[in-house]
Amino acid sequence: MTMSSYTPDENGYLKVKTYRSGHFVFQIGLDFQQLEPFAARVNDAHIRFTSLPFVSEISGELEKQVMVSSIYGTNTIEGGELSYEETEEIIQAQDGATLADSERRITNLRNAYKLSEKTAKYIFQARKQQLEQAGQLLIPGEGILHLAEDMFKELHAHITDGLQHRYNKPTLYRDNVKGHKTQVGHTEKGGVYQPPKCKDDIQMLMHALCDWANCDAVKNLPALYRASLIHYYFELIHPFWDGNGRTGRVAEATILRASGYEYAPHAMSHYYLDNIQAYFQLLNQCRKAAEKKQTAPNTDFVIFFLKGMLSTINRLHDRANVLISDILMQARLEHLIVNQAITVRQHTILATLIANKQIRHRDKLKIQPWYKALYQNLTERTAVRDLKKLVDLQLIYIDINNTIHIISSKPKIKLSEHPHANIS
């Protein structure tokens, strides 16, 4: 069927009359004065985070950690039962093996995230180049991604590829038969909502969502607001039989990454997992507020999202600090051994202690086969002297319980645990 074009008013308000599901309203619905301090904190944290010295070793490891954490989080939200370690193993496995559905869900999400990153990077770089040619600078946070149904469908195709489902097929919109109910949320996790049921209504609303998201009033919103609102309305439409949550979260991340936000957009899945009850509660709360024609009904959902972005950026900043301190420690060790300030034995002991937290008691250290081999033809006095040298160089200290502690440049305070780092 041919879809009409939908034109929101100058304030971004669009009311769509569906065939069988009544009226559906798209609106910005935000209290900007209330949101501004939250968004400012997020952007300040993002600037500090992205100002870190991201050498290739750090960015590569951080990307890997974000990928695993994000996929584990978003898969667990949807009922996945694989552990973090199992998720990591599947992500790193080579393609081509025959996979069970539980494993395929992981590889599908990996492929969807890669598509998201590729799409976002292309859009961001193209916009940046366009502005540079015009003598202008790109301001991170602009809502520069033109929204299209194809993006949702392509992400859904990757996410649901090869998965067994009675009704679901990649890119296929729902068309509920009589008596078949689709419900969003959980009774015990914030309530249940029944989205539009017939395919004609869903096609109409997805087309309207894109027209709404691309109108000037919405396109000119900060990307933090625009991405979370698109996520919100996509979940209310709930267009597919299965995979809506995964598709909505990856789509949100794509919009944010295309606007210059790094790492955090995909890592937001961890926040949604930890706060899944509040997530479902707010979907219903904001929907009901809009039905009652309350002022700025979408504000609380966007505040929830902004809190998640700040929490996520702070966690990533903590991870990056650890990676940086590890690199600095390795560089210091190499300097010490090159300048013969420590021996190969002492280097081996320290490097192994850094890598293995389980052997940091002297009694456990002494029974390790590799440690015994180091001192096979040497005296106990030599072993004691080696540890003392590491203490004298302030590389380690040994407490009264004979536990060995590594002295590193890691920050003493974690941003994600600091009382003033997150939005209350």
N, C-alpha and C positions, 0 to 999 in steps of 0.2 A: 504494500500500500504506500501511496505517496504521502510524505510527511509535510505538514505546513511548517513555515518558519515562525518562531515565537519571538516577540519583541517586548522585553521588559520595559517598564517605565524608567524615567531618568534616575530614580532612586534604587533601581535594581529589583523592583517588585514584579512578579509574574504569577498570574493565576491561570491555571490550565484546567479546563473542563474535560475530564476523561469520558470514555464511553460507558464504563461500568463501575468505576471506582470513585465517582464524585469529583469534587474539586481538589486540586493539589496546588499548594502555594510554594513558590520559591521566593525567598527574600533574603536580604543581607541580615537584617534583624539583630544588629549589634550596638552595644553601648560603647562607642569608641573611647570616651573619656575613662570608662572603667577598664578597658583593655590596654590602654597605652602603657601604663607602668609595667604590666606583665610582658608585653612585647619588647619593651626597652630592655628589660632584664635578659630576655632570650637573646636579643641581638648583641648586647654587650658580651654575654658569655660566649657567643659564637665567634665574635671578633677575637677575644682572648684565646679561645681554643685554636682557631685557624692561624693565629700568629705564632704558634709553636714551631720550632725547627723540624719540619716534617721531611727528614731525609728518606730515601727510598725504603730502607729497612723498616722504619717506623710506619710509614703509610701503608706498605704492603702487609705488615703484620696486623695493623689496625683494621684494614679492609677485611682481612680474613676473619678476625674476631667479630667484627660487626656482622658479616655474612652469617656466621654460625649462630650468633646470639639472636639475630633477627629472625632467621628461619625457624630456629627452635621456638622462639616466642610466638610467632604467628601460627605455626603448626599446632602448638599446644593449645592455643585459644580455640582452635577448631576441633579439638578432641584428640589430637595426635598424642601418642603415648611413648614415643621414643625419647630416650634421655639426651642430654646435651652432648655427651660423648658419642653416642650412637649417631646423632645428627651430624656431628663433625666428621665422623668416619664416612658417612654416605656422601656428604658434600664433596669430599676429597677423592672419592672413588672415581674410576674411569667409567665413562658411558659405555653402554653396549651390553651390560649384564641384564639378565632377566630379573626384574624387581617385583617384590610384593607391593601392594597398594601403599602400605605404610612407608616404604622406602621411596616409592615413586613420588609421593607427595613432597618429599624433601628435595629430590632432584628437580621436580617441576618448579618448586619455589626458587631454587637456585637459578634456574633458567629464566624465570620471570624477573628476578632481581637483576640479573645481568642485562636483560632487555631494558629494564627500567633505567639502569645506570648509563647504558649506551645511548638511549633516547635522550635522557636528561643532559648528558654531556654534549651531545650534538647541538641541542637547542641552545644551551648556555653559551657554547663557544661561538655559534653562529650569531647570536644576539650581541655578544661581546665584540666580535669582529666588526659587525655592522655599526656599532656605536663608535668604535675606535676610528673607523674610516670617516665618520662624521665629526671627529674631534671631541667626542664625548666619552664619559666613563660610565660603565655599567654599575648600577647601585644594587648590591646584593639584596634580595628580598622583593624585587619587582615580580609581578605575576605575569611572566612572559610566555608560558606555555599555552598555546591555543588548544582548547579541549575538543576532542572528537570522540565519537562512539568507538571508532576503530581502536583507540588506545585501550579502552576497557575490554573490548572483545579480544584483542591480541594478548593482553595480560591474562585474561580468563582462559584462553586457549592454552597458554603455557602452563598455567596453574592446574588445570584439570586434564591435561593430556594423558590418555591411557588409563584413567581411573575408572573403576567400575561404579556405576550409579544407575538406578532404575530409570531415571528421567534425564539426568544431566548429560549434555553434550557440549563440548567446547563452543563458545560464542552463542549458544542457543538461549534465547530469552524464555522465561517461564510462560506456561499457558495452563493454569490450574483447571482441571476438570471439576465438575460439580462434586462437592463433598471433600475435595482435597485441599486442605488448608496449609498455607505457608506461614510460619511464625518467625519473627525476629526476636531474639533475646531468650531469656529463661525466667520462669516464674520466680525462682529463688534468687535470681541475679538481676533484679531491677525491673522485672515485668516483661510482658509479651506484647508485641505489636503485629498486626496482620497487614502486610503491604498489599499494593495493587495485585490483582490475581490474573487478569487476562493479558495475553501477549500484545494485543493492540494497544492497551493502556500503557504497558511497559515500554513498548517502542515509542509511543508518543512522549512519555515522560523522560526517557533517556535522550531523545532529540531535544526536548525542552530544556533539560539540564545543561546540555552543551551550549545551546543558544543563550541561556541565562548566564553561564560561567564566562562566556565570551563577550557579553555586553560591556560597554565602557565602565559602568558603575562597579561591576564585579571585577573586571579585568584590571582596574586601577587600584584595587585593594592591595594592601601588603600581602605577599604570598603566604605568610603565616595564617592570615584570616581566610584567604581564598581557598587554600588547600584543605583546611579543616572543614569549611562549609561544603565544598564539593564532596569530601568524604562523608559528611553527615547526610546530605541529600541522596547520595548514591546508596547508602545503607537503608534509607527510608524507602527508596524505590525497590531495592533488593531484586535486581532484574533476573538473576540466574537461579537455577535450581540449587546449585551448590557452588561454593567457592567465593561467595560475595564478600565475606569479611577479608579474606586474603587479597582479593582483587582490589577492594577499597583501600586497604592499607598500603599496598604497593603503588596504587595510583596516586595516593596522597604523597608518598615519598618521591614519586617521579616529578610531580609539580614542584615540590620544594627543592629538589636537587637541580632542576632546570632553572631555578631562581637563585642558585648560588649557595644553598645550604649543604654543607658537606657532612657525610657520615651519619649524622643524627637522624635524618628522615627515615632511613631504613631501620636504624636501631630503636626507633619508637615502639616497635612491636613488643619489646621487653616491658615498657611502661604500660602498654595496653593489657598485657598478660597480668601484670601485678595489680592492675586496677580495673579488672574486667567487670566487676559488679557496678562500679561507678560509671563505667562506659555505657552499659546497657541502661542504667537508671537515667542518665542524661539524654540518651536518644529518646526515651519516652517522655522525660520531663520537658525537654525543649519542644518536642512535637505537640504535646498537650498545651503548652504555653502559647504556641502559635495558633492552635485551634481556638483558644480563648481570646485571641487577638491582644495578648499582652505585649507591652512595649519591649523591643529588643529581645525576642524570645530565644535567640541562638547564642546569647552571650555566654551562658554557663558552659556550653559545650566547647566553645573556643577557649575559654579560660582553662578548662580541663586539659585541652590540647597544649596550650602554652606552658602550663605547669610540667607537662610531660616532656616538652622540648627542652626546657631548662634542666630538668632532672637528667635527661638523656645526655645533653651536652656536658654537664658536669661529670657524669660517669665516664664519658669518653675522654675528657680532659685528664681524669685520674689515670685511665689506662695508658694514655699517651705519655704522661709523666713517668710512669713505671718503665715503659719501653725506652724512653730517653735516658733514664738513670741506669738502666741495664747496659745500654750502649756506652755510656760514659764509664761505667765500671769496667767493661771489657777493654776499652781504650786505655784505662789506667793500668790494668794488669799487663797488657802488651808492652806499655812503656816501662813498667818495672822489670819485666823479664828481659827486654832488649838491653836495658841498662844494668842488668845483673844485680838489681836490688833484691830480687827474690830468685830462688832456684826453681828448676822445672818441677821438683817435688812440691814445693810450696804453691806454685801456680796450679798444679793438678788438684791439690787439696781444696784450694779456694774456689776454683772453677766448678768442682763437683759439689761443694757445699751450696753454691749459688743455685745450681741446677736442681738439687735434691734437698728439699726441706725436711725429709724424713730422717736424715742422718745427722742432724745438728746437735746431738748429744754426744759427748766424748766417748761414752761406752758403746754407742751404736757405731760411731765412726771407726773405732778400733777393730771391730769384727768384720768390716767390709773386706772382701777378697782383694780388691784393687789397692786398698790401703795397706793391707798386710804385705802385698807384693812390693810396694814402695820401700818398705823397711825390712825386707827379707834378710839382707846382709848388714843391717845397721842396728845400732843400739836404741833402746827406749829413750835414752838421753837425747839422741838426735831428733826423734819424733817430737819430744817436748820442746826442744829448741826451735823446730820448724814452726810450731803453733805460736810460740812466744814471738817469733819474728813477725808473724802476721798481726799479732796484737800490737807490737811496737810500732808497726807501720800504720796502725789504726785502720786496718782492713777488717778486723774482727774484734769482738770482745767475748770473754767467757764469764758467765755469771756464777754465782755461788752454788748453783745446782749443776754446774758443769755443762750447761747448754751453750752452744756456740751461736753468736749472733753476727750477721753480716752488717758492716757499717757501709751504708751507701748514701747516695745523694737524693734518695726518694723523699718527696715532701712529707713533712710530719703530719699535715692535715689533709684529709681527703675532701675535695670540693663537694662530692656527693653526700658526705656525712656532716658537713659544716652547717650549723644552724642558720646561717645567714645566706647560704648559697642557693637555697630553693625558695620557691614562692609559696607563701602560706595563705 
